Amino acid sequence: MEAAFFDLDKTVLARPSMMAFAPAFFRAGLLRRRSLLQGAASQLVYLRWGAGPRRVARIQRSVLSVTCGWEQSEVRRLVGAGIGDAVDPITYAQAVTLIAEHRAGGRRIVLVSAAPEEIVEPIGARLGVDTVIASRAALDERGRYSGRMERYAYGPAKAELVEELARREGIDLAASWAYSDSVTDLPMLEAVGHPVAVNPDRALRRVALMRGWEVARFELRPDPEMEPGTSGSRRWRPASATGAVLAAAALSAWWARRRG
């Protein structure tokens, strides 16, 4: 069996999946305004420069701190209720097309992300993927986030989870594909026979060019013929990421002035 492994943030989606749901969390009273603005600042940095291991570790600690005490069931409810509005406008049409092409070729479609499973699983269902590999936060006895990670699907650990899935389901990694934007996913890309760098950061671009890997450029553009991977009549309407970047910049500047 062959498979196609897709990273999520900046590979299938144009911006971080967690930030896509931040407005819904804010309206529900889970996020404070300051956390929302800090998240916007982090998103701007992520979009412009990517996220190395240190930056990702800081983001992880911040997210665990902010979400500690949230009820998992409430997060799942909010994500499910707002997934179309949050995800459709930032989904790359090229990624949806590739998923369809790999599915037509008989390959198993796997969405692999360091984002939490409460977010990645509904996105995977909407895209019609076969399997989701995502991070998992530890819960307390009341079903609330404890502030600890049970599984972090990032860097080498992401590749290990891919290899575990391959062994369990008989996937031939040498004949499989993987797509990612970040050099932090180099172990996953190296694990397959057909690695593709999508909108790569500088470090991954260097590696891809040195090794002769395919480099793909995804852009947000209207595609009136593209339908979601699951049932429903709503069409994909990807919009330009420029507005999101400018909004994040404005929020960050406003927050900095208030702190000053």
Backbone torsions as a table, in degrees:
resi	resn	phi	psi	omega
1	MET	NA	137.7	175.3
2	GLU	-103.7	160.1	179.7
3	ALA	-142.7	162.8	172.8
4	ALA	-126.2	119.0	-176.8
5	PHE	-102.8	124.3	-178.2
6	PHE	-116.3	122.4	165.0
7	ASP	-64.7	160.4	-175.9
8	LEU	-100.8	-66.0	-173.4
9	ASP	-70.3	124.9	-179.4
10	LYS	68.9	9.3	173.9
11	THR	-119.6	-55.2	172.9
12	VAL	-94.5	-39.6	177.1
13	LEU	-105.7	149.0	-177.1
14	ALA	-79.3	-16.4	178.5
15	ARG	-145.7	168.6	-173.8
16	PRO	-56.0	132.0	-176.5
17	SER	-63.5	-36.4	-179.0
18	MET	-64.8	-39.8	-179.8
19	MET	-69.3	-24.0	178.8
20	ALA	-63.0	-27.7	-178.7
21	PHE	-101.3	0.6	-178.3
22	ALA	-58.4	-41.8	178.6
23	PRO	-59.8	-38.6	179.2
24	ALA	-66.2	-40.0	177.8
25	PHE	-66.0	-36.1	178.8
26	PHE	-66.4	-46.0	-179.0
27	ARG	-63.5	-30.5	-179.8
28	ALA	-82.5	-1.8	178.0
29	GLY	85.6	8.1	179.1
30	LEU	-80.4	-36.7	179.9
31	LEU	-103.5	139.8	171.7
32	ARG	-87.3	162.1	-178.4
33	ARG	-59.0	-40.5	-179.0
34	ARG	-62.4	-42.0	178.5
35	SER	-63.6	-38.3	179.0
36	LEU	-63.7	-42.0	-179.8
37	LEU	-70.2	-39.0	176.4
38	GLN	-63.7	-38.3	176.8
39	GLY	-63.6	-38.8	177.7
40	ALA	-63.4	-39.9	178.2
41	ALA	-64.1	-43.4	178.6
42	SER	-62.6	-38.9	178.9
43	GLN	-62.8	-41.4	179.3
44	LEU	-61.1	-45.2	178.3
45	VAL	-62.2	-42.9	-178.7
46	TYR	-62.7	-43.7	-179.7
47	LEU	-66.2	-35.4	-175.5
48	ARG	-83.6	-44.8	-172.4
49	TRP	-118.0	-3.7	-176.8
50	GLY	81.0	-170.5	-176.7
51	ALA	-138.1	108.0	175.0
52	GLY	-79.7	177.2	-176.5
53	PRO	-56.9	-41.8	-178.5
54	ARG	-66.7	-44.0	-179.7
55	ARG	-64.9	-41.1	178.6
56	VAL	-63.3	-39.2	178.9
57	ALA	-63.6	-39.8	177.7
58	ARG	-65.1	-42.1	178.6
59	ILE	-62.9	-41.6	-179.8
60	GLN	-61.3	-45.8	179.7
61	ARG	-62.3	-39.9	179.7
62	SER	-64.6	-45.1	-179.6
63	VAL	-63.3	-43.3	180.0
64	LEU	-62.7	-38.7	179.0
65	SER	-66.5	-45.6	-176.8
66	VAL	-66.8	-40.2	-173.6
67	THR	-87.3	-7.4	-179.6
68	CYS	-56.6	125.3	-179.1
69	GLY	97.8	-13.8	177.0
70	TRP	-66.7	146.8	175.1
71	GLU	-83.5	127.4	-179.6
72	GLN	-59.3	-38.9	-178.2
73	SER	-63.1	-36.3	179.3
74	GLU	-69.2	-39.3	177.2
75	VAL	-62.4	-45.8	178.8
76	ARG	-61.0	-38.8	-180.0
77	ARG	-65.0	-46.2	-178.8
78	LEU	-64.5	-41.7	179.4
79	VAL	-64.5	-45.4	-179.8
80	GLY	-63.1	-37.7	-177.3
81	ALA	-72.0	-30.3	-174.5
82	GLY	-114.3	15.9	-170.9
83	ILE	-65.3	-37.7	-178.8
84	GLY	-62.9	-51.0	-178.8
85	ASP	-65.9	-32.8	-177.1
86	ALA	-79.0	-37.9	-169.1
87	VAL	-100.8	-40.6	-174.8
88	ASP	-54.3	-45.6	-175.9
89	PRO	-68.6	-16.3	-176.7
90	ILE	-114.1	14.4	179.3
91	THR	-90.3	128.9	177.3
92	TYR	-70.8	124.8	177.7
93	ALA	-62.0	-34.6	179.4
94	GLN	-63.1	-36.0	178.5
95	ALA	-66.8	-42.4	178.4
96	VAL	-62.0	-40.7	179.2
97	THR	-64.7	-42.9	178.9
98	LEU	-62.8	-41.1	177.8
99	ILE	-59.5	-43.4	179.0
100	ALA	-64.5	-40.2	-179.7
101	GLU	-66.3	-42.3	178.6
102	HIS	-66.2	-38.8	177.5
103	ARG	-62.5	-42.5	178.2
104	ALA	-63.5	-28.5	177.8
105	GLY	-81.9	3.6	176.3
106	GLY	83.4	13.2	-178.7
107	ARG	-88.9	149.3	175.8
108	ARG	-78.0	134.5	-177.7
109	ILE	-101.9	123.0	-176.5
110	VAL	-125.5	126.1	175.7
111	LEU	-97.9	122.3	-173.9
112	VAL	-122.5	120.1	-173.5
113	SER	-149.1	148.1	173.4
114	ALA	-78.7	-10.5	177.4
115	ALA	-67.5	159.5	-177.0
116	PRO	-68.8	149.4	-175.6
117	GLU	-63.6	-25.9	178.7
118	GLU	-63.0	-24.3	177.4
119	ILE	-98.2	-42.6	-174.4
120	VAL	-69.5	-38.4	-177.7
121	GLU	-62.4	-47.6	176.9
122	PRO	-63.5	-35.8	177.3
123	ILE	-65.5	-42.5	177.7
124	GLY	-61.1	-40.3	178.2
125	ALA	-64.4	-39.7	179.9
126	ARG	-66.4	-35.8	178.9
127	LEU	-81.0	-13.0	179.2
128	GLY	78.0	29.7	179.2
129	VAL	-77.6	164.1	-177.9
130	ASP	-86.3	-36.6	-173.7
131	THR	-142.5	146.6	176.1
132	VAL	-123.0	133.0	171.3
133	ILE	-118.2	121.8	-175.7
134	ALA	-148.1	170.7	176.6
135	SER	-73.3	156.5	-178.9
136	ARG	-134.7	123.2	178.0
137	ALA	-85.7	145.7	177.1
138	ALA	-76.1	144.7	-179.5
139	LEU	-113.7	152.6	172.8
140	ASP	-87.2	-174.7	-175.0
141	GLU	-68.4	-14.1	179.2
142	ARG	-98.2	5.9	-179.9
143	GLY	78.9	24.6	178.3
144	ARG	-109.9	153.2	-179.4
145	TYR	-66.7	133.0	-174.1
146	SER	-91.6	-9.8	-176.4
147	GLY	92.0	8.1	178.0
148	ARG	-121.3	158.7	176.5
149	MET	-101.0	134.4	174.0
150	GLU	-91.4	-36.6	177.8
151	ARG	-148.8	130.4	-179.4
152	TYR	-119.4	106.0	-175.9
153	ALA	-85.7	72.5	-174.4
154	TYR	-139.8	142.5	175.5
155	GLY	59.7	-135.2	-179.7
156	PRO	-58.0	-33.3	179.8
157	ALA	-63.6	-34.9	177.7
158	LYS	-63.4	-43.1	178.4
159	ALA	-64.3	-38.9	179.0
160	GLU	-63.5	-39.5	178.5
161	LEU	-67.3	-36.4	175.6
162	VAL	-63.5	-43.9	-179.5
163	GLU	-67.2	-36.3	176.0
164	GLU	-62.7	-44.2	178.3
165	LEU	-62.0	-41.8	-179.2
166	ALA	-61.8	-43.6	178.5
167	ARG	-65.1	-40.8	-176.1
168	ARG	-69.5	-36.1	-173.7
169	GLU	-110.1	6.8	176.1
170	GLY	69.9	37.5	178.9
171	ILE	-86.2	132.5	177.5
172	ASP	-87.0	100.2	-176.5
173	LEU	-66.7	-32.4	-179.7
174	ALA	-64.2	-24.4	179.3
175	ALA	-102.4	5.9	-174.4
176	SER	-100.9	172.3	-176.4
177	TRP	-119.6	153.4	173.4
178	ALA	-144.5	142.8	-177.5
179	TYR	-128.2	131.6	176.4
180	SER	-159.7	160.0	179.9
181	ASP	-102.2	-14.5	-166.5
182	SER	-118.7	143.5	177.0
183	VAL	-65.8	-19.4	176.3
184	THR	-65.3	-18.7	177.2
185	ASP	-95.3	13.9	179.7
186	LEU	-54.9	-43.1	178.3
187	PRO	-57.7	-40.0	178.6
188	MET	-67.5	-42.4	179.6
189	LEU	-64.2	-37.9	179.6
190	GLU	-70.8	-18.3	-176.4
191	ALA	-78.2	-14.7	-176.3
192	VAL	-113.7	166.4	-179.9
193	GLY	-82.5	-19.0	-176.5
194	HIS	-129.8	77.2	178.4
195	PRO	-81.1	142.1	178.3
196	VAL	-131.2	127.0	176.4
197	ALA	-91.4	117.8	-177.4
198	VAL	-107.0	120.8	-177.8
199	ASN	45.3	52.4	-168.3
200	PRO	-68.6	149.0	169.4
201	ASP	-70.5	172.3	-172.9
202	ARG	-59.4	-43.4	-177.3
203	ALA	-65.0	-43.5	179.6
204	LEU	-68.5	-36.7	177.6
205	ARG	-60.3	-42.3	178.4
206	ARG	-60.3	-46.2	-180.0
207	VAL	-62.7	-45.1	-177.9
208	ALA	-61.5	-43.2	180.0
209	LEU	-67.8	-39.4	179.0
210	MET	-63.9	-36.7	-174.5
211	ARG	-98.0	-0.4	178.5
212	GLY	73.5	27.4	178.7
213	TRP	-78.8	155.8	175.4
214	GLU	-69.1	138.0	175.8
215	VAL	-118.8	122.3	-177.1
216	ALA	-114.0	147.0	177.1
217	ARG	-116.2	115.8	176.6
218	PHE	-101.6	139.8	177.2
219	GLU	-134.0	150.2	175.6
220	LEU	-79.5	123.3	179.9
221	ARG	-153.9	150.7	178.2
222	PRO	-63.6	139.0	175.9
223	ASP	-138.9	88.6	-172.1
224	PRO	-64.0	-14.4	-179.1
225	GLU	-92.5	-7.7	-172.9
226	MET	-86.9	125.3	178.5
227	GLU	-107.9	157.0	174.9
228	PRO	-60.1	160.9	-178.9
229	GLY	-71.0	-16.9	179.4
230	THR	-116.7	-178.4	-175.7
231	SER	-65.9	154.8	179.9
232	GLY	134.5	155.6	-174.9
233	SER	-99.7	-7.0	-178.4
234	ARG	-67.8	129.7	-179.7
235	ARG	-92.7	153.6	177.3
236	TRP	-69.0	130.0	178.2
237	ARG	-131.1	67.5	-179.9
238	PRO	-60.4	133.9	177.8
239	ALA	-110.3	166.8	-179.7
240	SER	-62.1	141.3	177.5
241	ALA	-78.2	-10.4	-176.4
242	THR	-58.6	-43.5	-179.4
243	GLY	-60.2	-41.5	179.7
244	ALA	-64.1	-41.0	-179.8
245	VAL	-65.1	-45.8	-179.5
246	LEU	-64.0	-39.6	178.5
247	ALA	-63.5	-42.7	178.4
248	ALA	-63.0	-40.6	179.2
249	ALA	-63.2	-44.0	-179.9
250	ALA	-63.2	-43.8	179.0
251	LEU	-63.4	-40.6	-179.5
252	SER	-64.1	-43.9	-179.9
253	ALA	-63.4	-41.5	179.6
254	TRP	-62.7	-42.7	-179.8
255	TRP	-65.2	-39.8	179.8
256	ALA	-65.1	-39.6	179.0
257	ARG	-64.9	-39.1	179.7
258	ARG	-64.6	-39.1	179.9
259	ARG	-68.0	-33.5	-179.9
260	GLY	-73.2	NA	NA
